[in-house]
Amino acid sequence: MPLSGRQQTRIWNGLQVVLILLFTLIMLVPIVWIALAAFKQHVDVYQLKLFFAPTLENFRTVFEEPYSLGRKLRNSTVVATATVLVAIPIATLAAYAFSRFDMRGRTLLLVLILATQFVPAVVIVLPFFVMFRDLGLLDTLRGLVLINTAIVMPFAIWMIKGFIDGIPIDTEEAALVDGSSRIQVIRNIVLPMAAPGLVTASIFCFIIAWNEFLFALILTNRDAVTLPVGLALFKAEEGDLWNLLAAAGIIIMVPMFVLALIIRKHFVQGMTMGAVR
Amino acid sequence: MRDRYLKYLLVAPAVLVVFATAVWPLFESLRYSFYAGRLSRPDFPQAFLGAENYLWAVSEEPAFWNSVWVTFLFTIVTVALTTVLALTFALLLAPGGRFRVGIQALLILPFAMSPALIGVSFRFMFNPEFGLFDAFFGALMPGFADIAWLSDPVLAFWVVVIADVWGWIPFLTLVLIGGLASIPQETLEAGRVDGASGARILRDITLPQLKPVLAVVIILKAIFSLKTFDLVYMLTNGGPGNATQTLSHYVYFNGFKYSNIGYSAAVAWLLVIPMLLLTYAYTRLVFAREEQ
């Protein structure tokens, strides 16, 4: 029996929904799997039970010796926060200048800043390791803040520049004509209007610094270890301690999920630096 | 202060940070690559070797060529798979509506996950005794039960590919949805009025218009594939043997396990070269759009 056009459309739509759900399921399974394992007792991890007696034991254990995840949690929080506090003001000033002024080498500088995020981290880390060793910055939070400031800088400048580009220039010009200085204009007019953009860029940079792995792996070993590097601790003689790994995983990813959902409209823009609008 | 000076003052700190933390170390690495650089010794770097580190890598080290091959294959496969799957997903989700927009919001989650954690998660799922993937495959095809995925060189490579593609599809899907949304509705409407089928509209109107965004997606993914480190480190640590050792991992291994900074700097620079070409292509694309 031949199908009518309307029936065909309906079948096609149904098929699409099924495909979307399948895709989404595949996207969520690894996350859900970690979430389940985090609440399982050690014995249950090794079975594929969907229903089990949940426990909060793992979340207690990871904060105790020898894992002391609290220390790493503190380190990650300090590093990501300090990175944002250092990087965002610097990036904001530069973004304002790039957005509002014509200057020699402007395009070249913007390209250069954009390109730095593509330099492989393993190339950069070699001189940094030598320098940090000589300056006594190995295994310090200060060192990590320095590195992360460098990592987030191109993202921050491009993101904030995008927001400032979107602010109409008229109010600024009026204020300048009325005798305000450029600094006053930035402080009293631009900053308040760009505030949502600055918050978005701050959150974005916080996530990047929080998840940074390679530099923290190489430049820390005990005192300044961050959460992602701390994951490597849960390897025991008898193999990986999956329930503890999962609990640590939850602690790493859930705060970032919340932050990412807050700024989700700007996430894509931030990563592609205006290449896609 | 006058604007002509102020503007340079405003960009100075940022430019300083970028130079000190990206440009300087890049060239410092280039300098190391011409020296014998043993980290274990206090004087660093040691004797000048000229191009010897480079010659050693390309002529004496099968492990180097292995990691070049792994990285090349990994990049080709992940770029192709991620692009095709993300495009499919984007086309499915682009029409909008509450259901599809809700799913779009969920897509941000895998991207906010640290690649190191994605590595751990997939190591967990591909465990031969109690991994979810194994249970699924075992139920579907009993002959494939209890495969030690990560102990087999070929399978381990594909597990890394799957984990990487999984981590990147959501983000690139969102980028492509953005690209699809910017295609003018009139052109699509015109195609429909002319009675073109869905497949023809896709081939003759949507895809050609999406080309610039697709180019950005492909180059961006290629850049990040070439650099892959975190995922490999946590998932396989380059193993079994060096079956999944990417160039980044090889550089890390030589630099910090064998403390041979000079040699690893030379290999790192061999990785920088293709990266420069891709970065050039990417910036050209971005600025072509900027100037429009």
Interface residues (C-beta under 8 A of the other chain):
Chain A: Q16 V17 L19 I20 F23 T24 I26 M27 L28 V29 P30 I31 W33 I34 A37 V45 Y46 Q47 L48 I90 A91 L93 A94 Y96 A97 F98 R100 F101 M103 T107 L109 V111 L112 I113 L114 A115 T116 F118 V119 P120 A121 V122 V123 I124 V125 L126 P127 F128 F129 V130 L146 I147 T149 A150 M153 P154 I157 S181 R182 I207 W210 N211 F213 L214 L217 I218 P228 V229 L231 A232 D240 W242 L245 A246 G249 I252 M253 M256 F257 L259 A260 L261 R264 F267 V268 M271 T272 M273 G274 A275 V276 R277
Chain B: M1 D3 L6 K7 Y8 L10 V11 P13 A14 V15 V17 V18 A20 T21 A22 V23 W24 P25 L26 E28 S29 Y32 L39 F44 F89 L92 L93 F99 R100 I103 A105 L106 L107 I108 L109 P110 F111 A112 M113 S114 P115 A116 L117 I118 V120 S121 F122 R123 F124 M125 E129 F130 L132 A135 W166 I169 P170 F171 L174 V175 G178 G179 S182 V213 V216 L220 I223 L226 K227 F229 D230 Y233 M234 S248 V251 Y252 G255 F256 I261 S264 A265 A268 W269 L271 V272 M275 L278 T279 Y282 T283 L285 V286 F287 R289 E290
